[in-house]
Amino acid sequence: MSEFKIGPLNHVGVAVPDLEAACETYRSLYGATDITTPFDMPDQGVKVCFVNLPNAQIELIEPLNAESPIANFITKNPKGGQHHVCFEVRDIDEAVVEMGKRGATVLGKPRIGAHGTMIVFVHPKDSNGVLIELMETPVGAH
Ligand code: CO
């Protein structure tokens, strides 16, 4: 077994029915002041923004349409809910190979994520019911 291991927690993904309303919750209830401008990721069927915290981010995700992978989650969780947890890795290809060797199910192929670096998801069944996102550390992030 290689010495592959996850790095820092990068963000917690939270699916929401209304991105602007969710941002307002973080502003007015929790006093968050550093929230990025929402942007669409049409290929993924989502609209995304980040609540920047001193040690990590909250990724707020709204489905763009009924075909969005997030739409089903919102149907089951109409008020929204925690969707995934994202850890940084040095090399996404190494991560995919190692997940396979360790018996985990990687969902699809690595692709460009909301931070502009490669990401991949690991099935919740492999991690106590939590969907895990592995993301190559953005250059200059640490
Ligand atoms: Co994410």
py3Dmol code that shows the C-alpha trace and the ligand (Angstrom):
import py3Dmol

protein = """\
ATOM      1  CA  MET A   1       0.000   0.000   0.000  1.00  0.00           C
ATOM      2  CA  SER A   2       1.347   3.416  -0.909  1.00  0.00           C
ATOM      3  CA  GLU A   3       1.714   6.210   1.573  1.00  0.00           C
ATOM      4  CA  PHE A   4      -1.107   8.129  -0.085  1.00  0.00           C
ATOM      5  CA  LYS A   5      -3.080  10.208   2.397  1.00  0.00           C
ATOM      6  CA  ILE A   6      -5.521  13.048   2.312  1.00  0.00           C
ATOM      7  CA  GLY A   7      -4.359  16.584   3.031  1.00  0.00           C
ATOM      8  CA  PRO A   8      -6.244  19.540   4.528  1.00  0.00           C
ATOM      9  CA  LEU A   9     -10.008  19.797   4.672  1.00  0.00           C
ATOM     10  CA  ASN A  10     -10.750  22.229   1.836  1.00  0.00           C
ATOM     11  CA  HIS A  11     -14.506  22.683   2.084  1.00  0.00           C
ATOM     12  CA  VAL A  12     -17.829  21.271   3.170  1.00  0.00           C
ATOM     13  CA  GLY A  13     -20.380  21.129   0.357  1.00  0.00           C
ATOM     14  CA  VAL A  14     -23.911  22.176   1.261  1.00  0.00           C
ATOM     15  CA  ALA A  15     -26.747  21.759  -1.230  1.00  0.00           C
ATOM     16  CA  VAL A  16     -29.363  24.512  -1.010  1.00  0.00           C
ATOM     17  CA  PRO A  17     -32.591  25.319  -2.850  1.00  0.00           C
ATOM     18  CA  ASP A  18     -31.778  29.058  -3.025  1.00  0.00           C
ATOM     19  CA  LEU A  19     -28.167  30.246  -3.172  1.00  0.00           C
ATOM     20  CA  GLU A  20     -28.877  33.910  -2.433  1.00  0.00           C
ATOM     21  CA  ALA A  21     -30.993  33.000   0.597  1.00  0.00           C
ATOM     22  CA  ALA A  22     -28.257  30.671   1.848  1.00  0.00           C
ATOM     23  CA  CYS A  23     -25.627  33.425   1.483  1.00  0.00           C
ATOM     24  CA  GLU A  24     -27.877  35.747   3.440  1.00  0.00           C
ATOM     25  CA  THR A  25     -28.113  33.173   6.242  1.00  0.00           C
ATOM     26  CA  TYR A  26     -24.319  33.038   6.507  1.00  0.00           C
ATOM     27  CA  ARG A  27     -24.157  36.855   6.450  1.00  0.00           C
ATOM     28  CA  SER A  28     -26.967  37.746   8.822  1.00  0.00           C
ATOM     29  CA  LEU A  29     -27.002  34.779  11.194  1.00  0.00           C
ATOM     30  CA  TYR A  30     -23.274  33.963  11.350  1.00  0.00           C
ATOM     31  CA  GLY A  31     -21.727  37.277  10.385  1.00  0.00           C
ATOM     32  CA  ALA A  32     -19.720  35.883   7.477  1.00  0.00           C
ATOM     33  CA  THR A  33     -18.264  38.761   5.460  1.00  0.00           C
ATOM     34  CA  ASP A  34     -16.232  36.991   2.791  1.00  0.00           C
ATOM     35  CA  ILE A  35     -18.613  35.270   0.383  1.00  0.00           C
ATOM     36  CA  THR A  36     -17.681  34.869  -3.280  1.00  0.00           C
ATOM     37  CA  THR A  37     -19.932  35.907  -6.153  1.00  0.00           C
ATOM     38  CA  PRO A  38     -22.061  32.953  -7.318  1.00  0.00           C
ATOM     39  CA  PHE A  39     -21.137  31.430 -10.681  1.00  0.00           C
ATOM     40  CA  ASP A  40     -22.734  28.787 -12.896  1.00  0.00           C
ATOM     41  CA  MET A  41     -21.086  25.481 -13.720  1.00  0.00           C
ATOM     42  CA  PRO A  42     -23.428  24.397 -16.537  1.00  0.00           C
ATOM     43  CA  ASP A  43     -21.549  21.165 -17.237  1.00  0.00           C
ATOM     44  CA  GLN A  44     -22.204  20.072 -13.649  1.00  0.00           C
ATOM     45  CA  GLY A  45     -25.706  21.526 -13.557  1.00  0.00           C
ATOM     46  CA  VAL A  46     -24.980  23.679 -10.529  1.00  0.00           C
ATOM     47  CA  LYS A  47     -24.572  27.258  -9.371  1.00  0.00           C
ATOM     48  CA  VAL A  48     -21.885  27.648  -6.710  1.00  0.00           C
ATOM     49  CA  CYS A  49     -20.396  30.162  -4.299  1.00  0.00           C
ATOM     50  CA  PHE A  50     -18.019  29.925  -1.368  1.00  0.00           C
ATOM     51  CA  VAL A  51     -18.222  31.226   2.179  1.00  0.00           C
ATOM     52  CA  ASN A  52     -14.570  31.851   3.017  1.00  0.00           C
ATOM     53  CA  LEU A  53     -13.603  31.053   6.602  1.00  0.00           C
ATOM     54  CA  PRO A  54     -10.180  31.317   8.215  1.00  0.00           C
ATOM     55  CA  ASN A  55      -9.486  27.589   7.911  1.00  0.00           C
ATOM     56  CA  ALA A  56     -11.802  26.271   5.195  1.00  0.00           C
ATOM     57  CA  GLN A  57     -14.783  27.079   3.016  1.00  0.00           C
ATOM     58  CA  ILE A  58     -18.445  26.243   2.876  1.00  0.00           C
ATOM     59  CA  GLU A  59     -19.386  25.478  -0.730  1.00  0.00           C
ATOM     60  CA  LEU A  60     -23.005  26.406  -1.337  1.00  0.00           C
ATOM     61  CA  ILE A  61     -24.499  24.529  -4.286  1.00  0.00           C
ATOM     62  CA  GLU A  62     -27.827  25.192  -5.983  1.00  0.00           C
ATOM     63  CA  PRO A  63     -29.163  22.999  -8.796  1.00  0.00           C
ATOM     64  CA  LEU A  64     -29.397  24.838 -12.131  1.00  0.00           C
ATOM     65  CA  ASN A  65     -32.237  22.663 -13.408  1.00  0.00           C
ATOM     66  CA  ALA A  66     -34.217  19.485 -12.790  1.00  0.00           C
ATOM     67  CA  GLU A  67     -31.525  17.356 -14.477  1.00  0.00           C
ATOM     68  CA  SER A  68     -28.846  18.595 -12.085  1.00  0.00           C
ATOM     69  CA  PRO A  69     -27.203  15.887  -9.951  1.00  0.00           C
ATOM     70  CA  ILE A  70     -28.093  18.076  -6.978  1.00  0.00           C
ATOM     71  CA  ALA A  71     -31.796  18.316  -7.872  1.00  0.00           C
ATOM     72  CA  ASN A  72     -32.567  14.860  -6.504  1.00  0.00           C
ATOM     73  CA  PHE A  73     -30.816  15.705  -3.240  1.00  0.00           C
ATOM     74  CA  ILE A  74     -32.923  18.842  -2.875  1.00  0.00           C
ATOM     75  CA  THR A  75     -36.075  16.848  -3.573  1.00  0.00           C
ATOM     76  CA  LYS A  76     -35.169  14.578  -0.664  1.00  0.00           C
ATOM     77  CA  ASN A  77     -33.915  17.473   1.485  1.00  0.00           C
ATOM     78  CA  PRO A  78     -36.101  20.452   0.557  1.00  0.00           C
ATOM     79  CA  LYS A  79     -34.364  22.838   2.977  1.00  0.00           C
ATOM     80  CA  GLY A  80     -30.931  21.731   1.808  1.00  0.00           C
ATOM     81  CA  GLY A  81     -28.326  19.764   3.664  1.00  0.00           C
ATOM     82  CA  GLN A  82     -24.720  18.713   3.919  1.00  0.00           C
ATOM     83  CA  HIS A  83     -23.829  17.136   0.587  1.00  0.00           C
ATOM     84  CA  HIS A  84     -20.107  16.308   0.675  1.00  0.00           C
ATOM     85  CA  VAL A  85     -16.790  16.899   2.403  1.00  0.00           C
ATOM     86  CA  CYS A  86     -13.715  17.829   0.352  1.00  0.00           C
ATOM     87  CA  PHE A  87     -10.119  16.934   1.177  1.00  0.00           C
ATOM     88  CA  GLU A  88      -7.092  18.103  -0.758  1.00  0.00           C
ATOM     89  CA  VAL A  89      -4.754  15.612  -2.398  1.00  0.00           C
ATOM     90  CA  ARG A  90      -1.424  16.164  -4.140  1.00  0.00           C
ATOM     91  CA  ASP A  91      -2.185  14.174  -7.273  1.00  0.00           C
ATOM     92  CA  ILE A  92      -5.680  13.213  -8.419  1.00  0.00           C
ATOM     93  CA  ASP A  93      -4.483  10.302 -10.576  1.00  0.00           C
ATOM     94  CA  GLU A  94      -2.566   8.832  -7.645  1.00  0.00           C
ATOM     95  CA  ALA A  95      -5.691   9.269  -5.512  1.00  0.00           C
ATOM     96  CA  VAL A  96      -7.902   7.444  -8.023  1.00  0.00           C
ATOM     97  CA  VAL A  97      -5.459   4.533  -8.340  1.00  0.00           C
ATOM     98  CA  GLU A  98      -5.098   4.257  -4.591  1.00  0.00           C
ATOM     99  CA  MET A  99      -8.853   4.435  -3.946  1.00  0.00           C
ATOM    100  CA  GLY A 100      -9.240   1.498  -6.338  1.00  0.00           C
ATOM    101  CA  LYS A 101      -6.492  -0.491  -4.626  1.00  0.00           C
ATOM    102  CA  ARG A 102      -8.094   0.171  -1.253  1.00  0.00           C
ATOM    103  CA  GLY A 103     -11.445  -1.093  -2.500  1.00  0.00           C
ATOM    104  CA  ALA A 104     -13.349   2.195  -2.698  1.00  0.00           C
ATOM    105  CA  THR A 105     -15.701   3.175  -5.508  1.00  0.00           C
ATOM    106  CA  VAL A 106     -14.654   6.302  -7.376  1.00  0.00           C
ATOM    107  CA  LEU A 107     -17.588   7.974  -9.113  1.00  0.00           C
ATOM    108  CA  GLY A 108     -16.700   8.794 -12.708  1.00  0.00           C
ATOM    109  CA  LYS A 109     -13.473  10.216 -14.040  1.00  0.00           C
ATOM    110  CA  PRO A 110     -11.503  13.159 -12.619  1.00  0.00           C
ATOM    111  CA  ARG A 111     -12.774  16.496 -13.903  1.00  0.00           C
ATOM    112  CA  ILE A 112     -12.250  20.185 -13.332  1.00  0.00           C
ATOM    113  CA  GLY A 113     -13.938  21.301 -10.122  1.00  0.00           C
ATOM    114  CA  ALA A 114     -15.216  24.630  -8.856  1.00  0.00           C
ATOM    115  CA  HIS A 115     -11.693  25.644  -7.750  1.00  0.00           C
ATOM    116  CA  GLY A 116     -10.222  25.041 -11.200  1.00  0.00           C
ATOM    117  CA  THR A 117      -8.278  21.938 -10.179  1.00  0.00           C
ATOM    118  CA  MET A 118      -9.044  18.276 -10.766  1.00  0.00           C
ATOM    119  CA  ILE A 119     -11.581  16.582  -8.514  1.00  0.00           C
ATOM    120  CA  VAL A 120     -13.191  13.199  -8.115  1.00  0.00           C
ATOM    121  CA  PHE A 121     -15.871  11.837  -5.803  1.00  0.00           C
ATOM    122  CA  VAL A 122     -15.775   8.670  -3.698  1.00  0.00           C
ATOM    123  CA  HIS A 123     -19.035   6.816  -3.023  1.00  0.00           C
ATOM    124  CA  PRO A 124     -20.631   7.483   0.400  1.00  0.00           C
ATOM    125  CA  LYS A 125     -20.847   3.742   1.097  1.00  0.00           C
ATOM    126  CA  ASP A 126     -17.065   3.711   1.505  1.00  0.00           C
ATOM    127  CA  SER A 127     -16.981   6.497   4.118  1.00  0.00           C
ATOM    128  CA  ASN A 128     -19.686   6.075   6.716  1.00  0.00           C
ATOM    129  CA  GLY A 129     -22.370   7.491   4.472  1.00  0.00           C
ATOM    130  CA  VAL A 130     -20.458  10.653   3.578  1.00  0.00           C
ATOM    131  CA  LEU A 131     -19.811  11.569  -0.059  1.00  0.00           C
ATOM    132  CA  ILE A 132     -16.121  12.487  -0.260  1.00  0.00           C
ATOM    133  CA  GLU A 133     -14.636  14.873  -2.810  1.00  0.00           C
ATOM    134  CA  LEU A 134     -10.903  14.632  -3.430  1.00  0.00           C
ATOM    135  CA  MET A 135      -9.404  17.749  -4.979  1.00  0.00           C
ATOM    136  CA  GLU A 136      -5.910  18.553  -6.174  1.00  0.00           C
ATOM    137  CA  THR A 137      -4.566  21.356  -4.040  1.00  0.00           C
ATOM    138  CA  PRO A 138      -4.913  24.664  -5.890  1.00  0.00           C
ATOM    139  CA  VAL A 139      -1.494  26.069  -6.796  1.00  0.00           C
ATOM    140  CA  GLY A 140      -0.381  28.593  -4.210  1.00  0.00           C
ATOM    141  CA  ALA A 141      -3.108  27.576  -1.759  1.00  0.00           C
ATOM    142  CA  HIS A 142      -0.738  26.566   1.043  1.00  0.00           C
TER     143      HIS A 142
END
"""
ligand_1 = """\
1
CO
Co -17.116 20.505 -3.436
"""
view = py3Dmol.view(width=600, height=400)
view.addModel(protein, "pdb")
view.setStyle({"model": 0}, {"cartoon": {"style": "trace"}})
view.addModel(ligand_1, "xyz")
view.setStyle({"model": 1}, {"stick": {}})
view.zoomTo()
view.show()
